[in-house]
Amino acid sequence: MAEGFLGELVPVGGGDAIPLVSEVMTIGRRESCDICLKFQNISGTHCELALRNGVWHLRDLNSTNGVKVNGERTLRRPLRPGDEIGIAGRKYIIQYQLAAGTKIDDVFAEEEDNPFGQSLLEKAGLERAKPRPGTGRK
């Protein structure tokens, strides 16, 4: 993989792939987002992709129309290479190489076993994710 290239989002149905070039990237309609998607149903700052321990994680940033992974609405979730990400009805496939020695099943087990990772209301889809302290981002 090329230096500075951490993966890409490939639009389902065709179009140019979006390179993932930073370990934390915001996606939204605002020009200040790392990935700017100019569609009315996408929130100003819609979601965030973060590369942690060699695995990309998706987190909804209090968006109006939500995010989905493989058709299932979620507030936050680790991503396997080849997962389909839905952002307000737009679909992308995330392509990346797992870091050497990364066991993705362990990442998913840690996420599920962490009782403090999400509130019960968030897990039930009744509450939106809280803003991250100190970032000014929702």
A tleap script that builds the chain and sets N, CA, C and O, in Angstrom:
source leaprc.protein.ff14SB
mol = sequence {
  NMET ALA GLU GLY PHE LEU GLY GLU LEU VAL
  PRO VAL GLY GLY GLY ASP ALA ILE PRO LEU
  VAL SER GLU VAL MET THR ILE GLY ARG ARG
  GLU SER CYS ASP ILE CYS LEU LYS PHE GLN
  ASN ILE SER GLY THR HIE CYS GLU LEU ALA
  LEU ARG ASN GLY VAL TRP HIE LEU ARG ASP
  LEU ASN SER THR ASN GLY VAL LYS VAL ASN
  GLY GLU ARG THR LEU ARG ARG PRO LEU ARG
  PRO GLY ASP GLU ILE GLY ILE ALA GLY ARG
  LYS TYR ILE ILE GLN TYR GLN LEU ALA ALA
  GLY THR LYS ILE ASP ASP VAL PHE ALA GLU
  GLU GLU ASP ASN PRO PHE GLY GLN SER LEU
  LEU GLU LYS ALA GLY LEU GLU ARG ALA LYS
  PRO ARG PRO GLY THR GLY ARG CLYS
}
set mol.1.N position { 0.840 -1.176 0.000 }
set mol.1.CA position { 0.000 0.000 0.000 }
set mol.1.C position { 0.888 1.243 0.000 }
set mol.1.O position { 1.907 1.271 0.689 }
set mol.2.N position { 0.526 2.237 -0.740 }
set mol.2.CA position { 1.333 3.443 -0.865 }
set mol.2.C position { 1.369 4.228 0.443 }
set mol.2.O position { 0.426 4.190 1.235 }
set mol.3.N position { 2.477 4.940 0.653 }
set mol.3.CA position { 2.642 5.799 1.828 }
set mol.3.C position { 1.497 6.815 1.888 }
set mol.3.O position { 1.182 7.442 0.876 }
set mol.4.N position { 0.876 6.984 3.045 }
set mol.4.CA position { -0.205 7.943 3.199 }
set mol.4.C position { -1.553 7.453 2.705 }
set mol.4.O position { -2.553 8.160 2.835 }
set mol.5.N position { -1.599 6.252 2.139 }
set mol.5.CA position { -2.852 5.686 1.647 }
set mol.5.C position { -3.301 4.617 2.632 }
set mol.5.O position { -2.648 3.584 2.775 }
set mol.6.N position { -4.414 4.866 3.307 }
set mol.6.CA position { -4.870 3.968 4.365 }
set mol.6.C position { -6.097 3.165 3.958 }
set mol.6.O position { -6.640 2.406 4.761 }
set mol.7.N position { -6.531 3.329 2.729 }
set mol.7.CA position { -7.713 2.645 2.239 }
set mol.7.C position { -8.515 3.575 1.362 }
set mol.7.O position { -8.061 4.660 1.000 }
set mol.8.N position { -9.731 3.130 1.020 }
set mol.8.CA position { -10.588 3.974 0.188 }
set mol.8.C position { -12.048 3.591 0.367 }
set mol.8.O position { -12.380 2.476 0.769 }
set mol.9.N position { -12.909 4.558 0.054 }
set mol.9.CA position { -14.344 4.329 -0.015 }
set mol.9.C position { -14.705 4.267 -1.494 }
set mol.9.O position { -14.470 5.218 -2.240 }
set mol.10.N position { -15.273 3.148 -1.910 }
set mol.10.CA position { -15.632 2.952 -3.307 }
set mol.10.C position { -17.150 3.079 -3.433 }
set mol.10.O position { -17.879 2.283 -2.841 }
set mol.11.N position { -17.644 4.070 -4.195 }
set mol.11.CA position { -19.094 4.233 -4.344 }
set mol.11.C position { -19.735 3.012 -4.999 }
set mol.11.O position { -19.253 2.521 -6.020 }
set mol.12.N position { -20.826 2.526 -4.403 }
set mol.12.CA position { -21.576 1.414 -4.987 }
set mol.12.C position { -22.301 1.959 -6.215 }
set mol.12.O position { -22.955 3.000 -6.139 }
set mol.13.N position { -22.190 1.273 -7.327 }
set mol.13.CA position { -22.838 1.718 -8.550 }
set mol.13.C position { -21.937 2.539 -9.445 }
set mol.13.O position { -22.348 2.959 -10.526 }
set mol.14.N position { -20.708 2.773 -9.006 }
set mol.14.CA position { -19.751 3.486 -9.850 }
set mol.14.C position { -19.410 4.865 -9.343 }
set mol.14.O position { -20.126 5.440 -8.523 }
set mol.15.N position { -18.318 5.381 -9.836 }
set mol.15.CA position { -17.821 6.690 -9.423 }
set mol.15.C position { -16.393 6.571 -8.928 }
set mol.15.O position { -15.869 5.471 -8.753 }
set mol.16.N position { -15.777 7.712 -8.709 }
set mol.16.CA position { -14.397 7.742 -8.247 }
set mol.16.C position { -14.298 7.327 -6.787 }
set mol.16.O position { -15.102 7.738 -5.951 }
set mol.17.N position { -13.289 6.499 -6.495 }
set mol.17.CA position { -13.029 6.098 -5.113 }
set mol.17.C position { -12.519 7.300 -4.327 }
set mol.17.O position { -11.850 8.177 -4.873 }
set mol.18.N position { -12.843 7.324 -3.044 }
set mol.18.CA position { -12.412 8.399 -2.149 }
set mol.18.C position { -11.271 7.845 -1.301 }
set mol.18.O position { -11.487 6.925 -0.513 }
set mol.19.N position { -10.053 8.391 -1.448 }
set mol.19.CA position { -8.934 7.864 -0.677 }
set mol.19.C position { -9.041 8.237 0.807 }
set mol.19.O position { -9.470 9.337 1.159 }
set mol.20.N position { -8.647 7.306 1.653 }
set mol.20.CA position { -8.584 7.547 3.101 }
set mol.20.C position { -7.115 7.829 3.414 }
set mol.20.O position { -6.285 6.920 3.393 }
set mol.21.N position { -6.802 9.080 3.702 }
set mol.21.CA position { -5.410 9.502 3.812 }
set mol.21.C position { -5.009 9.970 5.202 }
set mol.21.O position { -3.857 10.342 5.426 }
set mol.22.N position { -5.945 9.953 6.128 }
set mol.22.CA position { -5.677 10.395 7.493 }
set mol.22.C position { -6.310 9.390 8.456 }
set mol.22.O position { -7.294 8.736 8.111 }
set mol.23.N position { -5.752 9.265 9.653 }
set mol.23.CA position { -6.265 8.271 10.597 }
set mol.23.C position { -7.612 8.643 11.197 }
set mol.23.O position { -8.309 7.780 11.731 }
set mol.24.N position { -7.987 9.909 11.117 }
set mol.24.CA position { -9.321 10.354 11.540 }
set mol.24.C position { -9.847 11.270 10.452 }
set mol.24.O position { -9.209 12.262 10.099 }
set mol.25.N position { -11.020 10.933 9.922 }
set mol.25.CA position { -11.603 11.721 8.843 }
set mol.25.C position { -13.081 11.949 9.103 }
set mol.25.O position { -13.821 11.011 9.402 }
set mol.26.N position { -13.511 13.210 8.988 }
set mol.26.CA position { -14.930 13.523 9.117 }
set mol.26.C position { -15.568 13.517 7.729 }
set mol.26.O position { -14.944 13.876 6.731 }
set mol.27.N position { -16.828 13.098 7.702 }
set mol.27.CA position { -17.598 13.060 6.466 }
set mol.27.C position { -18.844 13.904 6.684 }
set mol.27.O position { -19.538 13.735 7.686 }
set mol.28.N position { -19.134 14.808 5.761 }
set mol.28.CA position { -20.326 15.632 5.879 }
set mol.28.C position { -20.454 16.600 4.733 }
set mol.28.O position { -19.672 16.568 3.782 }
set mol.29.N position { -21.440 17.458 4.827 }
set mol.29.CA position { -21.731 18.423 3.769 }
set mol.29.C position { -20.860 19.672 3.867 }
set mol.29.O position { -20.664 20.363 2.868 }
set mol.30.N position { -20.338 19.969 5.043 }
set mol.30.CA position { -19.522 21.175 5.224 }
set mol.30.C position { -18.185 21.055 4.506 }
set mol.30.O position { -17.594 19.979 4.421 }
set mol.31.N position { -17.726 22.192 3.991 }
set mol.31.CA position { -16.423 22.252 3.321 }
set mol.31.C position { -15.290 21.885 4.273 }
set mol.31.O position { -14.243 21.408 3.835 }
set mol.32.N position { -15.491 22.103 5.573 }
set mol.32.CA position { -14.441 21.822 6.559 }
set mol.32.C position { -14.254 20.322 6.822 }
set mol.32.O position { -13.287 19.931 7.476 }
set mol.33.N position { -15.150 19.493 6.330 }
set mol.33.CA position { -15.026 18.041 6.517 }
set mol.33.C position { -13.908 17.504 5.630 }
set mol.33.O position { -13.627 18.041 4.559 }
set mol.34.N position { -13.284 16.441 6.100 }
set mol.34.CA position { -12.222 15.806 5.315 }
set mol.34.C position { -12.778 15.226 4.013 }
set mol.34.O position { -12.131 15.291 2.968 }
set mol.35.N position { -13.981 14.659 4.089 }
set mol.35.CA position { -14.675 14.144 2.907 }
set mol.35.C position { -15.988 14.915 2.805 }
set mol.35.O position { -16.909 14.708 3.595 }
set mol.36.N position { -16.056 15.802 1.826 }
set mol.36.CA position { -17.232 16.660 1.658 }
set mol.36.C position { -18.175 16.037 0.638 }
set mol.36.O position { -17.813 15.853 -0.524 }
set mol.37.N position { -19.389 15.712 1.082 }
set mol.37.CA position { -20.417 15.134 0.217 }
set mol.37.C position { -21.551 16.147 0.114 }
set mol.37.O position { -22.292 16.361 1.074 }
set mol.38.N position { -21.680 16.761 -1.041 }
set mol.38.CA position { -22.651 17.837 -1.255 }
set mol.38.C position { -24.031 17.300 -1.624 }
set mol.38.O position { -24.471 17.424 -2.768 }
set mol.39.N position { -24.705 16.707 -0.649 }
set mol.39.CA position { -26.076 16.230 -0.838 }
set mol.39.C position { -26.913 16.786 0.306 }
set mol.39.O position { -26.449 16.830 1.445 }
set mol.40.N position { -28.141 17.211 0.019 }
set mol.40.CA position { -28.983 17.855 1.027 }
set mol.40.C position { -29.290 16.974 2.226 }
set mol.40.O position { -29.434 17.480 3.339 }
set mol.41.N position { -29.392 15.668 2.020 }
set mol.41.CA position { -29.777 14.809 3.142 }
set mol.41.C position { -28.584 14.360 3.984 }
set mol.41.O position { -28.738 13.526 4.876 }
set mol.42.N position { -27.398 14.903 3.711 }
set mol.42.CA position { -26.214 14.611 4.517 }
set mol.42.C position { -26.003 15.781 5.464 }
set mol.42.O position { -26.026 16.939 5.046 }
set mol.43.N position { -25.800 15.478 6.729 }
set mol.43.CA position { -25.619 16.518 7.747 }
set mol.43.C position { -24.296 17.254 7.538 }
set mol.43.O position { -23.398 16.768 6.850 }
set mol.44.N position { -24.198 18.431 8.145 }
set mol.44.CA position { -22.981 19.232 8.045 }
set mol.44.C position { -21.750 18.435 8.429 }
set mol.44.O position { -20.783 18.377 7.671 }
set mol.45.N position { -21.780 17.826 9.591 }
set mol.45.CA position { -20.766 16.850 10.003 }
set mol.45.C position { -21.542 15.583 10.319 }
set mol.45.O position { -22.137 15.463 11.390 }
set mol.46.N position { -21.536 14.655 9.403 }
set mol.46.CA position { -22.413 13.484 9.453 }
set mol.46.C position { -21.832 12.330 10.270 }
set mol.46.O position { -22.490 11.792 11.162 }
set mol.47.N position { -20.590 11.960 9.952 }
set mol.47.CA position { -19.983 10.829 10.639 }
set mol.47.C position { -18.467 10.950 10.604 }
set mol.47.O position { -17.909 11.848 9.973 }
set mol.48.N position { -17.823 10.031 11.291 }
set mol.48.CA position { -16.370 10.036 11.385 }
set mol.48.C position { -15.829 8.638 11.130 }
set mol.48.O position { -16.391 7.651 11.604 }
set mol.49.N position { -14.746 8.559 10.385 }
set mol.49.CA position { -13.994 7.323 10.227 }
set mol.49.C position { -12.693 7.484 10.992 }
set mol.49.O position { -12.001 8.488 10.827 }
set mol.50.N position { -12.349 6.511 11.827 }
set mol.50.CA position { -11.117 6.571 12.606 }
set mol.50.C position { -10.403 5.227 12.518 }
set mol.50.O position { -11.011 4.174 12.714 }
set mol.51.N position { -9.122 5.275 12.225 }
set mol.51.CA position { -8.296 4.072 12.146 }
set mol.51.C position { -7.658 3.849 13.505 }
set mol.51.O position { -6.812 4.628 13.945 }
set mol.52.N position { -8.079 2.765 14.172 }
set mol.52.CA position { -7.543 2.442 15.500 }
set mol.52.C position { -7.031 1.015 15.487 }
set mol.52.O position { -7.760 0.086 15.141 }
set mol.53.N position { -5.777 0.849 15.863 }
set mol.53.CA position { -5.153 -0.477 15.919 }
set mol.53.C position { -5.309 -1.236 14.613 }
set mol.53.O position { -5.521 -2.449 14.619 }
set mol.54.N position { -5.206 -0.523 13.485 }
set mol.54.CA position { -5.246 -1.163 12.181 }
set mol.54.C position { -6.624 -1.463 11.643 }
set mol.54.O position { -6.752 -2.088 10.590 }
set mol.55.N position { -7.681 -1.024 12.353 }
set mol.55.CA position { -9.062 -1.290 11.935 }
set mol.55.C position { -9.823 0.039 11.854 }
set mol.55.O position { -9.778 0.844 12.784 }
set mol.56.N position { -10.518 0.260 10.740 }
set mol.56.CA position { -11.347 1.456 10.601 }
set mol.56.C position { -12.613 1.305 11.440 }
set mol.56.O position { -13.219 0.234 11.483 }
set mol.57.N position { -13.004 2.397 12.108 }
set mol.57.CA position { -14.226 2.450 12.912 }
set mol.57.C position { -15.094 3.589 12.383 }
set mol.57.O position { -14.579 4.658 12.054 }
set mol.58.N position { -16.383 3.371 12.301 }
set mol.58.CA position { -17.344 4.379 11.860 }
set mol.58.C position { -18.131 4.858 13.069 }
set mol.58.O position { -18.540 4.055 13.907 }
set mol.59.N position { -18.344 6.177 13.161 }
set mol.59.CA position { -19.135 6.741 14.263 }
set mol.59.C position { -20.037 7.834 13.726 }
set mol.59.O position { -19.580 8.760 13.056 }
set mol.60.N position { -21.327 7.716 14.026 }
set mol.60.CA position { -22.309 8.738 13.662 }
set mol.60.C position { -22.061 9.957 14.544 }
set mol.60.O position { -21.851 9.820 15.750 }
set mol.61.N position { -22.083 11.145 13.951 }
set mol.61.CA position { -21.851 12.384 14.705 }
set mol.61.C position { -23.148 13.158 14.886 }
set mol.61.O position { -23.226 14.350 14.591 }
set mol.62.N position { -24.165 12.455 15.378 }
set mol.62.CA position { -25.457 13.103 15.641 }
set mol.62.C position { -26.144 13.529 14.339 }
set mol.62.O position { -26.820 14.557 14.305 }
set mol.63.N position { -25.976 12.756 13.285 }
set mol.63.CA position { -26.561 13.111 11.997 }
set mol.63.C position { -28.080 12.957 12.022 }
set mol.63.O position { -28.634 12.237 12.853 }
set mol.64.N position { -28.730 13.637 11.106 }
set mol.64.CA position { -30.186 13.550 10.998 }
set mol.64.C position { -30.626 12.234 10.370 }
set mol.64.O position { -31.578 11.610 10.837 }
set mol.65.N position { -29.934 11.807 9.306 }
set mol.65.CA position { -30.366 10.632 8.552 }
set mol.65.C position { -29.567 9.367 8.832 }
set mol.65.O position { -29.831 8.330 8.223 }
set mol.66.N position { -28.605 9.427 9.730 }
set mol.66.CA position { -27.924 8.230 10.209 }
set mol.66.C position { -26.936 7.591 9.271 }
set mol.66.O position { -26.739 8.022 8.135 }
set mol.67.N position { -26.309 6.526 9.794 }
set mol.67.CA position { -25.365 5.716 9.027 }
set mol.67.C position { -25.730 4.247 9.199 }
set mol.67.O position { -26.290 3.839 10.217 }
set mol.68.N position { -25.398 3.467 8.177 }
set mol.68.CA position { -25.643 2.032 8.218 }
set mol.68.C position { -24.369 1.297 7.828 }
set mol.68.O position { -23.554 1.798 7.054 }
set mol.69.N position { -24.217 0.104 8.381 }
set mol.69.CA position { -23.144 -0.798 7.972 }
set mol.69.C position { -23.813 -2.095 7.563 }
set mol.69.O position { -24.499 -2.734 8.361 }
set mol.70.N position { -23.606 -2.478 6.311 }
set mol.70.CA position { -24.229 -3.678 5.744 }
set mol.70.C position { -25.744 -3.685 5.942 }
set mol.70.O position { -26.347 -4.717 6.239 }
set mol.71.N position { -26.345 -2.495 5.769 }
set mol.71.CA position { -27.794 -2.358 5.841 }
set mol.71.C position { -28.370 -2.190 7.230 }
set mol.71.O position { -29.581 -2.021 7.372 }
set mol.72.N position { -27.534 -2.232 8.266 }
set mol.72.CA position { -28.003 -2.126 9.651 }
set mol.72.C position { -27.594 -0.778 10.233 }
set mol.72.O position { -26.414 -0.430 10.261 }
set mol.73.N position { -28.595 -0.022 10.700 }
set mol.73.CA position { -28.302 1.296 11.268 }
set mol.73.C position { -27.453 1.138 12.526 }
set mol.73.O position { -27.672 0.235 13.333 }
set mol.74.N position { -26.489 2.028 12.674 }
set mol.74.CA position { -25.578 1.954 13.806 }
set mol.74.C position { -25.135 3.347 14.222 }
set mol.74.O position { -25.210 4.294 13.439 }
set mol.75.N position { -24.679 3.462 15.444 }
set mol.75.CA position { -24.106 4.726 15.911 }
set mol.75.C position { -22.587 4.670 15.863 }
set mol.75.O position { -21.930 5.685 15.629 }
set mol.76.N position { -22.034 3.494 16.083 }
set mol.76.CA position { -20.581 3.303 15.987 }
set mol.76.C position { -20.303 1.824 15.793 }
set mol.76.O position { -21.018 0.957 16.294 }
set mol.77.N position { -19.228 1.566 15.039 }
set mol.77.CA position { -18.943 0.165 14.749 }
set mol.77.C position { -17.590 0.018 14.057 }
set mol.77.O position { -17.234 0.846 13.218 }
set mol.78.N position { -16.831 -1.027 14.398 }
set mol.78.CA position { -15.622 -1.322 13.625 }
set mol.78.C position { -16.025 -1.864 12.252 }
set mol.78.O position { -17.105 -2.435 12.099 }
set mol.79.N position { -15.169 -1.686 11.271 }
set mol.79.CA position { -15.481 -2.058 9.896 }
set mol.79.C position { -14.507 -3.105 9.376 }
set mol.79.O position { -13.293 -2.975 9.532 }
set mol.80.N position { -15.049 -4.131 8.765 }
set mol.80.CA position { -14.226 -5.126 8.076 }
set mol.80.C position { -13.967 -4.625 6.652 }
set mol.80.O position { -14.815 -3.936 6.085 }
set mol.81.N position { -12.819 -4.957 6.068 }
set mol.81.CA position { -12.624 -4.629 4.653 }
set mol.81.C position { -13.760 -5.251 3.834 }
set mol.81.O position { -14.087 -6.427 3.999 }
set mol.82.N position { -14.352 -4.447 2.955 }
set mol.82.CA position { -15.458 -4.922 2.125 }
set mol.82.C position { -16.831 -4.622 2.694 }
set mol.82.O position { -17.833 -4.890 2.032 }
set mol.83.N position { -16.913 -4.068 3.915 }
set mol.83.CA position { -18.215 -3.695 4.476 }
set mol.83.C position { -18.834 -2.574 3.647 }
set mol.83.O position { -18.130 -1.732 3.090 }
set mol.84.N position { -20.174 -2.580 3.578 }
set mol.84.CA position { -20.896 -1.518 2.891 }
set mol.84.C position { -21.338 -0.481 3.915 }
set mol.84.O position { -21.998 -0.804 4.903 }
set mol.85.N position { -20.966 0.762 3.663 }
set mol.85.CA position { -21.332 1.874 4.545 }
set mol.85.C position { -22.420 2.682 3.858 }
set mol.85.O position { -22.253 3.093 2.710 }
set mol.86.N position { -23.529 2.912 4.543 }
set mol.86.CA position { -24.606 3.746 4.033 }
set mol.86.C position { -24.601 5.073 4.765 }
set mol.86.O position { -24.726 5.114 5.989 }
set mol.87.N position { -24.458 6.156 4.022 }
set mol.87.CA position { -24.451 7.503 4.600 }
set mol.87.C position { -25.618 8.248 3.984 }
set mol.87.O position { -25.535 8.722 2.851 }
set mol.88.N position { -26.709 8.350 4.734 }
set mol.88.CA position { -27.922 9.038 4.261 }
set mol.88.C position { -28.334 8.553 2.875 }
set mol.88.O position { -28.627 9.356 1.990 }
set mol.89.N position { -28.354 7.237 2.696 }
set mol.89.CA position { -28.809 6.655 1.442 }
set mol.89.C position { -27.731 6.475 0.387 }
set mol.89.O position { -27.959 5.769 -0.596 }
set mol.90.N position { -26.555 7.095 0.556 }
set mol.90.CA position { -25.422 6.890 -0.359 }
set mol.90.C position { -24.636 5.698 0.150 }
set mol.90.O position { -24.404 5.584 1.354 }
set mol.91.N position { -24.218 4.801 -0.747 }
set mol.91.CA position { -23.540 3.580 -0.321 }
set mol.91.C position { -22.110 3.522 -0.836 }
set mol.91.O position { -21.821 3.871 -1.981 }
set mol.92.N position { -21.222 3.068 0.052 }
set mol.92.CA position { -19.801 2.949 -0.256 }
set mol.92.C position { -19.286 1.633 0.316 }
set mol.92.O position { -19.770 1.153 1.341 }
set mol.93.N position { -18.305 1.066 -0.357 }
set mol.93.CA position { -17.612 -0.112 0.154 }
set mol.93.C position { -16.268 0.373 0.678 }
set mol.93.O position { -15.542 1.073 -0.029 }
set mol.94.N position { -15.930 0.006 1.916 }
set mol.94.CA position { -14.624 0.384 2.452 }
set mol.94.C position { -13.627 -0.708 2.096 }
set mol.94.O position { -13.849 -1.891 2.352 }
set mol.95.N position { -12.523 -0.275 1.498 }
set mol.95.CA position { -11.459 -1.188 1.116 }
set mol.95.C position { -10.186 -0.766 1.837 }
set mol.95.O position { -9.768 0.388 1.747 }
set mol.96.N position { -9.575 -1.698 2.549 }
set mol.96.CA position { -8.293 -1.427 3.195 }
set mol.96.C position { -7.645 -2.744 3.589 }
set mol.96.O position { -8.293 -3.790 3.614 }
set mol.97.N position { -6.367 -2.676 3.893 }
set mol.97.CA position { -5.622 -3.846 4.344 }
set mol.97.C position { -5.531 -3.815 5.864 }
set mol.97.O position { -5.159 -2.797 6.447 }
set mol.98.N position { -5.868 -4.921 6.498 }
set mol.98.CA position { -5.695 -5.005 7.947 }
set mol.98.C position { -4.209 -4.947 8.269 }
set mol.98.O position { -3.384 -5.475 7.523 }
set mol.99.N position { -3.871 -4.307 9.375 }
set mol.99.CA position { -2.479 -4.256 9.819 }
set mol.99.C position { -2.016 -5.674 10.137 }
set mol.99.O position { -2.804 -6.517 10.566 }
set mol.100.N position { -0.743 -5.920 9.922 }
set mol.100.CA position { -0.186 -7.248 10.187 }
set mol.100.C position { -0.478 -7.655 11.622 }
set mol.100.O position { -0.259 -6.880 12.552 }
set mol.101.N position { -0.970 -8.869 11.796 }
set mol.101.CA position { -1.256 -9.391 13.130 }
set mol.101.C position { -2.606 -8.986 13.697 }
set mol.101.O position { -2.957 -9.412 14.797 }
set mol.102.N position { -3.374 -8.172 12.972 }
set mol.102.CA position { -4.682 -7.742 13.458 }
set mol.102.C position { -5.682 -8.888 13.307 }
set mol.102.O position { -5.820 -9.474 12.234 }
set mol.103.N position { -6.369 -9.190 14.396 }
set mol.103.CA position { -7.419 -10.202 14.362 }
set mol.103.C position { -8.742 -9.472 14.502 }
set mol.103.O position { -9.128 -9.076 15.602 }
set mol.104.N position { -9.431 -9.296 13.396 }
set mol.104.CA position { -10.647 -8.479 13.380 }
set mol.104.C position { -11.732 -9.030 14.295 }
set mol.104.O position { -12.501 -8.261 14.872 }
set mol.105.N position { -11.802 -10.336 14.433 }
set mol.105.CA position { -12.809 -10.915 15.331 }
set mol.105.C position { -12.571 -10.489 16.771 }
set mol.105.O position { -13.525 -10.313 17.529 }
set mol.106.N position { -11.301 -10.318 17.161 }
set mol.106.CA position { -10.984 -9.834 18.505 }
set mol.106.C position { -11.459 -8.393 18.685 }
set mol.106.O position { -11.947 -8.024 19.754 }
set mol.107.N position { -11.315 -7.573 17.627 }
set mol.107.CA position { -11.763 -6.180 17.682 }
set mol.107.C position { -13.269 -6.126 17.893 }
set mol.107.O position { -13.756 -5.340 18.707 }
set mol.108.N position { -14.016 -6.964 17.160 }
set mol.108.CA position { -15.470 -6.989 17.305 }
set mol.108.C position { -15.863 -7.507 18.689 }
set mol.108.O position { -16.815 -7.002 19.283 }
set mol.109.N position { -15.155 -8.493 19.206 }
set mol.109.CA position { -15.458 -9.027 20.538 }
set mol.109.C position { -15.225 -7.963 21.602 }
set mol.109.O position { -16.028 -7.828 22.526 }
set mol.110.N position { -14.128 -7.199 21.483 }
set mol.110.CA position { -13.848 -6.129 22.447 }
set mol.110.C position { -14.954 -5.079 22.408 }
set mol.110.O position { -15.395 -4.595 23.450 }
set mol.111.N position { -15.396 -4.732 21.213 }
set mol.111.CA position { -16.441 -3.713 21.044 }
set mol.111.C position { -17.742 -4.164 21.701 }
set mol.111.O position { -18.415 -3.376 22.365 }
set mol.112.N position { -18.090 -5.434 21.512 }
set mol.112.CA position { -19.335 -5.960 22.079 }
set mol.112.C position { -19.241 -6.147 23.585 }
set mol.112.O position { -20.231 -5.993 24.299 }
set mol.113.N position { -18.025 -6.486 24.075 }
set mol.113.CA position { -17.844 -6.736 25.499 }
set mol.113.C position { -17.702 -5.471 26.320 }
set mol.113.O position { -17.798 -5.526 27.546 }
set mol.114.N position { -17.474 -4.325 25.677 }
set mol.114.CA position { -17.278 -3.079 26.399 }
set mol.114.C position { -18.637 -2.521 26.809 }
set mol.114.O position { -19.339 -1.939 25.981 }
set mol.115.N position { -19.021 -2.692 28.084 }
set mol.115.CA position { -20.350 -2.237 28.504 }
set mol.115.C position { -20.482 -0.719 28.537 }
set mol.115.O position { -21.594 -0.198 28.615 }
set mol.116.N position { -19.358 -0.003 28.478 }
set mol.116.CA position { -19.402 1.454 28.557 }
set mol.116.C position { -19.199 2.113 27.197 }
set mol.116.O position { -19.165 3.340 27.110 }
set mol.117.N position { -19.062 1.321 26.133 }
set mol.117.CA position { -18.847 1.853 24.796 }
set mol.117.C position { -20.049 2.637 24.290 }
set mol.117.O position { -19.884 3.604 23.547 }
set mol.118.N position { -21.250 2.239 24.677 }
set mol.118.CA position { -22.490 2.903 24.270 }
set mol.118.C position { -23.481 2.801 25.424 }
set mol.118.O position { -23.480 1.827 26.178 }
set mol.119.N position { -24.322 3.815 25.549 }
set mol.119.CA position { -25.394 3.719 26.532 }
set mol.119.C position { -26.441 2.744 26.009 }
set mol.119.O position { -26.480 2.458 24.813 }
set mol.120.N position { -27.273 2.241 26.879 }
set mol.120.CA position { -28.336 1.333 26.457 }
set mol.120.C position { -29.308 2.025 25.506 }
set mol.120.O position { -29.823 1.403 24.576 }
set mol.121.N position { -29.554 3.307 25.740 }
set mol.121.CA position { -30.436 4.051 24.838 }
set mol.121.C position { -29.823 4.178 23.449 }
set mol.121.O position { -30.532 4.096 22.446 }
set mol.122.N position { -28.471 4.382 23.385 }
set mol.122.CA position { -27.796 4.428 22.087 }
set mol.122.C position { -27.905 3.085 21.379 }
set mol.122.O position { -28.204 3.030 20.186 }
set mol.123.N position { -27.663 1.999 22.116 }
set mol.123.CA position { -27.729 0.661 21.528 }
set mol.123.C position { -29.119 0.377 20.974 }
set mol.123.O position { -29.259 -0.293 19.951 }
set mol.124.N position { -30.140 0.882 21.645 }
set mol.124.CA position { -31.518 0.661 21.203 }
set mol.124.C position { -31.926 1.619 20.090 }
set mol.124.O position { -33.010 1.487 19.522 }
set mol.125.N position { -31.051 2.593 19.773 }
set mol.125.CA position { -31.373 3.553 18.725 }
set mol.125.C position { -32.313 4.648 19.188 }
set mol.125.O position { -32.913 5.345 18.369 }
set mol.126.N position { -32.445 4.803 20.508 }
set mol.126.CA position { -33.354 5.811 21.062 }
set mol.126.C position { -32.643 7.104 21.428 }
set mol.126.O position { -33.290 8.096 21.761 }
set mol.127.N position { -31.316 7.100 21.368 }
set mol.127.CA position { -30.538 8.278 21.711 }
set mol.127.C position { -29.377 8.364 20.742 }
set mol.127.O position { -28.843 7.345 20.304 }
set mol.128.N position { -28.992 9.579 20.412 }
set mol.128.CA position { -27.859 9.773 19.510 }
set mol.128.C position { -26.561 9.796 20.300 }
set mol.128.O position { -26.555 10.067 21.500 }
set mol.129.N position { -25.461 9.507 19.612 }
set mol.129.CA position { -24.141 9.508 20.240 }
set mol.129.C position { -23.839 10.891 20.794 }
set mol.129.O position { -24.225 11.902 20.207 }
set mol.130.N position { -23.152 10.932 21.919 }
set mol.130.CA position { -22.778 12.191 22.552 }
set mol.130.C position { -21.578 12.798 21.822 }
set mol.130.O position { -20.759 12.066 21.266 }
set mol.131.N position { -21.466 14.142 21.819 }
set mol.131.CA position { -20.288 14.784 21.222 }
set mol.131.C position { -19.045 14.356 21.996 }
set mol.131.O position { -19.110 14.066 23.191 }
set mol.132.N position { -17.905 14.321 21.290 }
set mol.132.CA position { -16.654 13.997 21.962 }
set mol.132.C position { -16.155 15.207 22.710 }
set mol.132.O position { -16.099 16.295 22.136 }
set mol.133.N position { -15.789 15.061 23.978 }
set mol.133.CA position { -15.306 16.201 24.750 }
set mol.133.C position { -14.012 16.763 24.155 }
set mol.133.O position { -13.145 16.017 23.699 }
set mol.134.N position { -13.904 18.091 24.169 }
set mol.134.CA position { -12.682 18.749 23.775 }
set mol.134.C position { -12.448 18.880 22.278 }
set mol.134.O position { -11.448 19.476 21.877 }
set mol.135.N position { -13.324 18.348 21.436 }
set mol.135.CA position { -13.089 18.414 19.994 }
set mol.135.C position { -13.934 19.489 19.325 }
set mol.135.O position { -13.615 19.936 18.223 }
set mol.136.N position { -14.998 19.901 19.978 }
set mol.136.CA position { -15.910 20.848 19.369 }
set mol.136.C position { -16.779 20.211 18.300 }
set mol.136.O position { -17.595 20.887 17.672 }
set mol.137.N position { -16.606 18.889 18.086 }
set mol.137.CA position { -17.390 18.178 17.074 }
set mol.137.C position { -18.524 17.424 17.729 }
set mol.137.O position { -18.420 16.957 18.863 }
set mol.138.N position { -19.595 17.322 16.992 }
set mol.138.CA position { -20.722 16.496 17.455 }
set mol.138.C position { -20.638 15.175 16.791 }
set mol.138.O position { -21.482 14.311 17.026 }
savepdb mol mol.pdb
quit
